[in-house]
Structures are given as C-alpha cells and as structure tokens.
C-alpha cells in the first residue's frame, strides 16, 4: 500500500484545493490530502477540509466509508429515494461508518469549517458518483483516478489545475 503521508497532521499535510464555478447552488470549495491507497485491495484514506462556506461537489459514496471528524463540524443533506431530505450533523470526535452505495448528498463544514478523515473500501475501485443540480449523474471517480492525479501533482478530474 503506497503511503503518501505518514501523518494526518492538518498543519503539515499537503493539500489540493478544488473549486467548481459551474455549481450555482452553493460554493464548491474544499481541500483534500491523500494519506494512502492500495489499488489491489480497493482502499483509499484521505483528509477532507472545508473552509468557511465551502462545500464538496454533490455526490454519493459508492465505497464503504469510515468518517472521523478531526476538527470543526461536518454537515450532510442526504437526498432520500422518496424525495425527502435528511440532515446529518457531526462534531469534532464523531465517528461514522457508512455502507457502500450511500444516498446522494451535499456536504460542508460548520460555521468555522471542518476537517474529516475518510477511510474508504471499494472492491471495484470506484469511490464516488457526482451529480449536477438536477441529480443527473456526472460520472464516477476511482481510487486509480485519485492516485494518478496525486502522483502527477494535479487535482483529480483536472489536467490544468496544479497542486498548491
């Protein structure tokens, strides 16, 4: 298993920033840091950090995911199959274990942001499926996508955006 970072110290981690101006529902602005991955076993560990007001892209976890809130808060608004929404709020120290094929959701930090550790297991290698504002699938991202882009020094899904 390639270890990218032997520490999850948020002050010394290498962060990659993701912004997406095509989303007009909310501000897509977050950072991630790869900790390690294993393509053969379908494992990826990473840090995810939301600044004030920043959200992840709208997505669902295809992989089974362990979440541990390291700093701040994490909010998720899940879109349930019957069309209703469910709010999930996690605080520093909260732990969650989600089965594969989770509900699509919007995700962001609290008033002062938040940092979470995500440990994902994906036997077929697929981690996330992304959605537009109409809940149409925009495709998936895999462990191989994350690892390849990280090793090239770019943000996953972007050839032009460099780390930094």
C-alpha positions as CSV (number, residue, x, y, z in Angstrom):
1,X,0.0,0.0,0.0
2,X,1.6,3.3,-1.1
3,X,1.7,5.7,1.9
4,X,1.6,9.2,0.6
5,X,1.7,10.8,4.1
6,X,2.8,9.1,7.3
7,X,1.0,11.8,9.4
8,X,-2.5,13.2,9.4
9,X,-1.4,16.5,11.0
10,X,-3.6,19.0,9.2
11,X,-1.0,21.7,9.7
12,X,1.7,19.8,7.7
13,X,-0.4,17.9,5.2
14,X,-0.1,18.6,1.5
15,X,-3.5,20.0,0.4
16,X,-5.1,20.1,-3.0
17,X,-7.8,22.7,-3.5
18,X,-11.0,22.0,-5.5
19,X,-13.2,24.8,-6.8
20,X,-16.1,24.4,-9.2
21,X,-17.7,27.6,-10.6
22,X,-20.2,25.5,-12.6
23,X,-22.2,24.8,-9.5
24,X,-24.5,27.7,-8.8
25,X,-26.5,26.2,-5.9
26,X,-23.6,26.7,-3.4
27,X,-19.9,27.4,-3.2
28,X,-17.9,24.3,-4.2
29,X,-14.6,25.0,-2.4
30,X,-12.7,22.3,-0.4
31,X,-9.3,20.8,0.0
32,X,-8.2,17.2,0.2
33,X,-5.0,15.4,1.2
34,X,-4.2,11.8,0.2
35,X,-2.8,9.7,3.0
36,X,-2.5,6.3,1.3
37,X,-4.1,3.9,-1.1
38,X,-4.0,0.3,-2.2
39,X,-5.3,-0.4,-5.7
40,X,-5.2,-4.2,-5.3
41,X,-7.4,-4.2,-2.2
42,X,-9.6,-1.2,-3.0
43,X,-8.6,1.1,-0.1
44,X,-8.0,4.8,0.0
45,X,-7.5,7.1,3.0
46,X,-7.7,10.8,2.8
47,X,-8.3,14.1,4.7
48,X,-11.0,16.4,3.6
49,X,-11.2,20.0,4.7
50,X,-14.0,22.6,4.2
51,X,-13.3,26.3,4.7
52,X,-15.9,28.7,5.9
53,X,-18.9,28.4,3.4
54,X,-17.2,25.8,1.3
55,X,-18.9,22.6,0.1
56,X,-17.9,19.4,-1.6
57,X,-19.4,18.6,-5.0
58,X,-22.8,16.9,-4.8
59,X,-22.1,13.2,-4.6
60,X,-22.7,9.8,-3.2
61,X,-20.2,7.3,-1.8
62,X,-20.1,4.1,-3.8
63,X,-17.4,2.8,-1.4
64,X,-18.0,1.8,2.2
65,X,-16.7,4.8,4.2
66,X,-15.4,5.4,7.7
67,X,-15.6,9.1,8.7
68,X,-13.9,10.7,11.7
69,X,-14.4,14.4,12.3
70,X,-10.9,15.8,13.4
71,X,-11.7,19.5,13.6
72,X,-14.9,21.6,13.4
73,X,-18.1,20.1,12.1
74,X,-19.5,18.2,9.1
75,X,-23.0,18.7,7.7
76,X,-24.6,16.4,5.1
77,X,-28.0,16.9,3.5
78,X,-29.0,13.5,2.1
79,X,-31.5,13.1,-0.7
80,X,-33.6,10.1,0.1
81,X,-35.3,7.9,-2.5
82,X,-38.8,9.2,-1.6
83,X,-37.6,12.8,-2.4
84,X,-37.3,14.0,1.2
85,X,-34.1,15.2,2.7
86,X,-32.3,14.1,5.9
87,X,-29.8,16.4,7.7
88,X,-26.7,14.8,9.3
89,X,-24.6,16.8,11.7
90,X,-21.3,15.6,13.1
91,X,-19.0,17.4,15.5
92,X,-15.3,17.0,16.4
93,X,-14.6,13.5,17.5
94,X,-17.7,11.9,15.9
95,X,-17.2,8.6,14.1
96,X,-19.5,7.2,11.4
97,X,-19.4,4.0,9.3
98,X,-21.5,4.1,6.1
99,X,-22.2,1.1,3.9
100,X,-21.4,1.2,0.2
101,X,-24.0,2.9,-2.1
102,X,-24.9,5.8,0.3
103,X,-27.6,8.3,-0.5
104,X,-26.5,11.3,-2.7
105,X,-25.8,14.3,-0.5
106,X,-24.5,17.9,-0.2
107,X,-21.7,18.2,2.3
108,X,-20.0,21.1,4.0
109,X,-18.3,22.2,7.2
110,X,-19.7,24.2,10.1
111,X,-19.5,27.9,10.8
112,X,-15.7,27.7,11.1
113,X,-15.2,24.9,8.6
114,X,-14.2,21.3,9.4
115,X,-11.7,18.6,8.7
116,X,-12.6,14.9,8.4
117,X,-10.6,11.7,7.9
118,X,-12.2,9.4,5.3
119,X,-11.2,5.8,5.0
120,X,-12.9,4.1,2.1
121,X,-13.1,0.5,0.9
122,X,-14.1,0.0,-2.8
123,X,-13.7,-3.6,-4.1
124,X,-14.3,-2.4,-7.7
125,X,-12.2,0.7,-7.2
126,X,-15.0,3.3,-7.6
127,X,-15.2,5.8,-4.7
128,X,-17.8,8.5,-5.6
129,X,-20.5,9.3,-8.1
130,X,-21.1,13.0,-8.8
131,X,-24.4,14.7,-9.7
132,X,-25.5,18.0,-11.2
133,X,-28.2,20.3,-9.7
134,X,-30.9,18.1,-11.4
135,X,-29.4,14.9,-9.9
136,X,-28.2,13.7,-13.2
137,X,-25.0,11.6,-12.9
138,X,-21.8,13.3,-14.0
139,X,-19.8,10.1,-13.7
140,X,-17.6,8.4,-11.1
141,X,-14.1,8.9,-9.7
142,X,-12.0,5.9,-8.6
143,X,-9.0,5.2,-6.4
144,X,-6.9,5.0,-9.6
145,X,-8.1,8.5,-10.6
146,X,-7.1,9.9,-7.2
147,X,-3.7,8.1,-7.1
148,X,-2.8,9.0,-10.7
149,X,-3.7,12.7,-10.3
150,X,-2.0,12.9,-6.9
151,X,1.2,11.4,-8.3
152,X,1.1,13.9,-11.3
153,X,0.7,16.8,-8.9
154,X,-2.8,17.8,-10.1
155,X,-6.3,17.8,-8.7
156,X,-8.3,14.8,-9.7
157,X,-10.5,15.4,-12.8
158,X,-8.4,18.3,-13.9
159,X,-5.4,18.3,-16.3
160,X,-4.8,22.0,-15.9
161,X,-5.1,22.7,-12.1
162,X,-1.9,22.1,-10.3
163,X,-1.4,21.4,-6.6
164,X,-0.9,24.2,-4.2
